[in-house]
Every structure is written in C-alpha cells, then in structure tokens.
Amino acid sequence: MQTLQRNQLVWLTDDGWQQVLAGNWDAQAQSILRHWHTGQLPLVVCTQRVQNTAATVSLGLPAPNPWNRRKLALEVPCHALLRAGVFPTVAQVAMQCVQSGWQPLIDLLEDLHRTAAVYGSFGWQFLTGLDYVRPTSDLDISVPVPDHAAAATLTQALADLHLPLRLDGELVFPDGSAMAWREYGQWMRGAVDRVLVKSRSGVQLMDADMLAALDPGCMV
C-alpha cells in the first residue's frame, strides 16, 4: 500500500475489524464499530499517536448525529488495512445536496485548475449515508497546492467567495503538510507570524522560514 497521508481514507480487512471489535470498548462504541464493520465503512488516517513506529497507523472514526457525534480513536497494525481511498470531490457532494448553491465554488476550482475534496460532516454523510449535516455545519474542503504562489491565489479567491454556508478547510502542500486556508490568509496579511501546520507525523506552529521550506522554489 502507498504511503498514507493524514486525512486519507482506509478500509480494514475482516481480521482487522475483528481485532478492533475485540478491544475494551463501552456499549456505545461497540455499537458504532459494529455498524462500521457491517457496512464496510471507511476510517480516516489521523496524526500518528504512537511515534517512531511503522507497524501501526492511527485512525479516526467520527460518528454521526445519532451517536452524539462521538469520535473514536483507533490504533491498528498496517497489515490490517485492506485499501486506501480519498474523500469525495466538491462536485460529487454537490450533486447530492438539493439547492446546495455550491456552483460558484465549483467554478472557482475549475478556473484555478484545483481539485478539492470534501471532508467533515458533508464528506462523511456522502460516504456513509448517515445523518451528519446540521444547519450550522461548515463545508470543509481539502485542496492540494503545489507551492505558495498557488496557495496565495487560492486563499484570496476563497476569501472573496460568497456561499450560502461557511466555507472552511485546509491547503495541503506536496509533502502532506496541511494548514487552515483562513489561517494561511491571516499569515499572508501579516495578521499572524506563525501558522499551525498538521501532518501525519505531528502538529507544529511554523514561522515564515519553516513555511518557506515547504516550497523551496519560492521566497516568502
């Protein structure tokens, strides 16, 4: 299996599920996990909780509204992973949302030649068919960017966009480092001097020099 990045989807083997279900879970957690196993639903790769090991992978399971949006943390051996995948695109999710009003975002991404994945409530509802979205739910998108120039252009365009719901999410650089696009915009404007950057290996605050290292060909 390819090298996994944070926020990537994975599916478990049946043996992997049996190992997970054998854990010391309470009744609600057992109910959630049994539903995920029966439906062969995906889990999401998280920031690694066990450092310096290639034998296991840290996964998350954000349950839907009927289970009080409970979040489960799992640690599974790499050999328990069946396959990997990605969250759906904005266009895919918009097709399932009646009068979503997302067309301006779809057009913007096409104009900038960017592909955005939808995670969060809208992404999980699309993947599972379960009840995640609430009236106050944000639209969380993850957008790969090749460099700071593309990140800056996209951030400004997203800030100028008008949608019927709040747009949130992350910019993802080629090495998998991700940061909130709104926070990146604050850094661009000089409102903050550091940005919180997440990856599978950890979380850290990066200053201008550290951010520049994500894009060696660009001076920031």
C-alpha positions in Angstrom: 0.0 0.0 0.0 1.2 3.5 -0.8 2.5 5.8 1.9 -0.5 7.1 3.8 -1.2 10.8 4.4 -3.3 12.4 7.1 -7.0 12.8 6.2 -6.8 9.8 3.8 -9.5 7.1 3.9 -8.7 3.5 4.6 -10.8 0.3 4.8 -10.0 -2.6 7.1 -9.7 -6.3 6.4 -12.2 -8.6 8.2 -9.4 -9.7 10.5 -8.6 -6.1 11.2 -12.2 -5.5 12.2 -12.2 -8.5 14.5 -9.1 -7.2 16.2 -10.7 -3.7 16.6 -14.0 -5.2 17.9 -12.1 -7.3 20.5 -10.9 -4.1 22.2 -12.1 -2.8 25.5 -15.0 -0.6 24.2 -18.1 0.6 26.0 -21.6 -0.3 24.7 -22.0 2.8 22.5 -18.5 2.5 20.9 -19.2 -1.2 20.2 -22.5 -0.2 18.5 -20.7 2.3 16.3 -17.9 -0.1 15.4 -20.3 -3.0 14.6 -22.2 -0.7 12.3 -18.9 0.4 10.5 -17.8 -3.3 10.2 -21.2 -4.5 8.9 -21.4 -1.6 6.4 -17.7 -1.9 5.4 -17.4 1.9 6.0 -14.0 3.7 5.9 -11.9 5.2 8.7 -9.7 8.2 8.3 -5.9 8.5 8.8 -5.0 10.8 11.7 -1.9 12.4 13.1 0.1 9.5 14.4 -0.5 9.0 18.1 2.3 6.3 18.5 5.5 7.9 17.4 8.5 6.2 15.8 6.7 3.2 14.5 5.9 2.0 11.0 4.0 -1.1 12.3 0.7 0.7 13.2 -1.4 3.5 11.9 -3.6 5.9 13.9 -7.2 6.1 12.6 -10.3 8.1 13.5 -14.0 7.4 13.3 -16.2 10.4 13.7 -19.7 9.0 14.4 -22.8 10.8 13.1 -25.6 12.6 15.0 -27.5 9.6 16.2 -24.4 8.6 18.2 -23.9 12.1 19.5 -21.1 12.8 17.0 -18.7 10.7 19.2 -15.2 10.5 17.9 -13.3 7.2 18.3 -9.6 6.8 18.1 -8.1 3.5 16.8 -4.6 2.1 16.5 -4.4 -0.7 14.0 -1.5 -2.7 12.5 -0.7 -1.7 9.0 -1.3 -5.3 7.8 -5.0 -4.8 8.8 -5.5 -2.2 6.1 -7.3 -3.5 3.0 -7.2 -0.5 0.8 -6.9 3.3 0.8 -9.0 6.0 -0.8 -10.0 9.7 -0.8 -12.9 11.8 0.3 -15.4 12.8 -2.5 -14.9 16.0 -4.5 -17.0 19.1 -4.2 -18.8 18.4 -7.4 -19.7 14.9 -6.3 -21.1 16.0 -2.9 -22.9 19.0 -4.5 -24.9 16.5 -6.7 -26.4 15.0 -3.6 -27.3 18.3 -1.9 -30.5 19.8 -3.1 -30.1 23.5 -3.9 -26.6 23.4 -2.4 -25.6 26.8 -4.0 -22.0 25.5 -4.4 -21.7 26.2 -8.1 -19.5 29.4 -7.5 -17.0 27.2 -5.6 -17.1 24.5 -8.3 -16.5 27.2 -11.0 -13.6 28.8 -9.0 -11.8 25.5 -8.6 -12.2 24.7 -12.3 -10.8 28.2 -13.2 -7.8 27.7 -10.9 -7.3 24.0 -12.0 -7.6 22.8 -8.4 -9.4 19.7 -7.2 -11.0 19.9 -3.7 -12.1 17.0 -1.5 -14.9 17.4 1.0 -14.4 16.0 4.5 -16.2 16.9 7.7 -19.9 16.5 8.0 -20.7 16.8 4.3 -18.0 14.3 3.3 -18.9 11.7 5.9 -22.6 11.9 5.1 -21.8 11.3 1.4 -19.6 8.3 2.2 -21.9 6.6 4.8 -25.4 7.8 4.0 -25.8 8.6 7.8 -27.0 11.8 9.4 -24.1 14.1 9.9 -25.0 17.5 8.4 -26.7 20.1 10.7 -28.0 23.6 9.8 -24.8 25.1 11.3 -22.4 22.6 9.6 -19.4 24.2 7.7 -18.3 23.0 4.3 -14.8 21.6 4.9 -12.6 21.2 1.9 -9.1 19.9 1.4 -7.2 21.4 -1.6 -3.8 20.3 -2.7 -1.5 23.2 -3.7 1.9 22.8 -5.4 3.5 26.0 -3.9 3.0 29.2 -2.1 2.0 31.1 -5.2 -0.9 28.7 -5.9 -1.8 28.7 -2.2 -1.9 32.5 -2.1 -4.1 32.8 -5.2 -6.5 30.2 -4.0 -6.7 31.7 -0.5 -7.6 35.1 -1.8 -10.2 33.6 -4.2 -11.8 31.6 -1.4 -12.0 34.7 0.8 -13.8 36.6 -1.9 -16.3 33.8 -2.5 -19.9 34.1 -1.3 -21.6 30.8 -0.5 -24.9 30.0 1.5 -22.8 28.3 4.2 -19.4 28.9 5.9 -16.5 27.6 3.9 -13.7 26.0 6.0 -10.9 23.6 5.3 -7.2 23.2 4.5 -4.5 23.7 2.0 -2.3 20.7 1.5 1.3 21.0 0.3 3.1 18.3 -1.7 4.7 16.7 1.4 1.3 16.3 3.1 1.6 19.4 5.4 -1.8 21.0 5.8 -3.0 24.3 7.2 -6.3 26.0 7.5 -6.7 28.3 4.5 -8.2 31.0 6.7 -5.2 31.0 9.0 -2.9 31.0 6.0 -4.7 34.1 4.8 -4.1 35.8 8.1 -0.4 35.0 7.7 -0.4 36.4 4.2 -1.8 39.6 5.5 0.7 39.8 8.4 -2.0 39.4 11.0 -0.2 36.4 12.5 3.5 35.4 12.3 3.0 31.7 12.6 0.6 29.1 11.2 -0.5 25.8 12.7 0.6 23.0 10.4 -0.7 19.4 10.6 0.7 16.2 9.1 0.5 12.5 9.8 3.7 12.8 11.9 2.6 15.7 14.2 1.4 19.2 14.6 3.6 22.3 14.9 3.5 26.1 14.6 5.6 27.3 11.6 7.1 30.7 11.1 8.0 32.2 7.7 11.3 30.3 7.3 9.7 27.0 8.1 6.8 27.6 5.8 9.2 28.6 3.0 10.8 25.1 3.4 7.5 23.6 2.2 8.2 25.3 -1.1 11.9 25.6 -1.7 11.5 27.2 -5.0 9.5 30.2 -3.7 10.8 33.0 -1.5 8.2 34.1 1.1 
